[in-house]
Amino acid sequence: MEELQKDLSTLVGRAQDEDGLVAVEYAAEGLRELDLHPKAMRLSSGELAERIKLVVHQAAEDLREQVEAAMGRAFGEENNPMKLLGDPEAVLGRVREAEVTYNRTFEDVMGELDRIRRRLEL
């Protein structure tokens, strides 16, 4: 877990628009860098704002993919918590499996305790 935390703290999502006018770095703390090429100032304010929003979204998605990959390496792809977050039905399935296992174990333990209690009374 310690190694995973170190890995996650170093991840940075990066993206830039197709013209190279807007470049962004996005990390766990949020937006780290926003670089605007001087030619970006020739865009309308609305167009520049849309490009910035799009590139920030792409950088955040790049970071999410890196986090998912790091979690996959740490937990294995089948148990990757990031994949479970994207699939609520899979999470519910896992919870149901855990519940069944817990109930079975509880019943086994209680049955064994009952057998022990009966033996001690004899």
N, C-alpha and C positions, 0 to 999 in steps of 0.2 A: 504494500500500500504506500509505503514511503517513497518507493521508486516511481510509482504511478503519480503521486502528488508532484514530485519533481518534474516528471514528464509533462504533466498538464500545465504546470506554471510556466513552461517555456514555449508552449504552442502559440503560434500567431497565424491568424487567417489573413490572407492577402488577396487583393483583387484590384483590377484596373479596368477602365472602360476600353472599348475597342479602339478608340482613337488615341489612347494614352494621355488623355487630358486630366483624368481623375484617378488617383491611386490611393488605396486605403490599406491600413493595417488594423486588424481587430483582434483583441486578446480578451482574456477572462475579465479584465477590468473595463472592457468596452473599447471604444474607438481610441486607438493609440496614435495613429498618424493619418493625416489627410493632406495629400499633396495635390496641388492644382497647378497644372502647366500654365504658363502665362497666356497661351492661346485660349484657355478655358474662360478667360474673362471676356472673350468675344461672344460667348453664348448668352442667350437671354437668361435672366435670373431664374425663370421657371425651368428652362431646359437644364441649367446647371444644377439646380436643386434636385431635379429628377435623376440626373446622372449620379449625383452624390448619394442619394437614397439607394439607387440600384446597386452601386458599387459597395456601399456599406453592407447591404443585404448579402451580396455575393461573398464578401470577406467573412461575414459572420457564418455563412454556410460552409465556407472553406474551413473555418475553425471548428465548426460542429463535426465535420467529416474527420478532421484530425483527432478530435476528442474521441469519436466513435472508434477510430482505428486503435488509439492508445488503450481504450477500455477493452477492445477485442483482444489485444495482446496480453493484457493483464488478467482478464477473466475467461478468455476463450470466446470464440464467436458465438457459440450456442448460449452462453450465459452472459453475453454482453448486455449490461444494463441500458445502454443507449438504444439498442435495438428493441428492447422490451418497452421502452418509453414510447416508441413510435407505433407499438402494436398493443393497445389496451386489452384485446382479447387474449393475447399470449400471457400478459401479466395476470389476468384473472384465471387463466388455466393453471399457471404456476401456483397461484394462491390456493386454488382448489386442490391441487396435488399435495401441497404442504399441509392443508387442513386434513385431508384423508390420512396422510402419514402420521400427523400429530394424533388424530383420534385413535388410530390403530395402536400406536405406541402407548397412549394413555390407557386404553382398555387392557393392553397386555400388562402394564405395570400394576394397574388396579387389581387385575386378576391374580397376579403373583402375590401382591400384598394380602389379598383375601386368603389365598392358600397358606401363606405364612401365619396369618392370624388364626386360621383353623387348626394348624399344627400346634401352635403354642397353647391353645385351649385344651388340647388332648392330653 
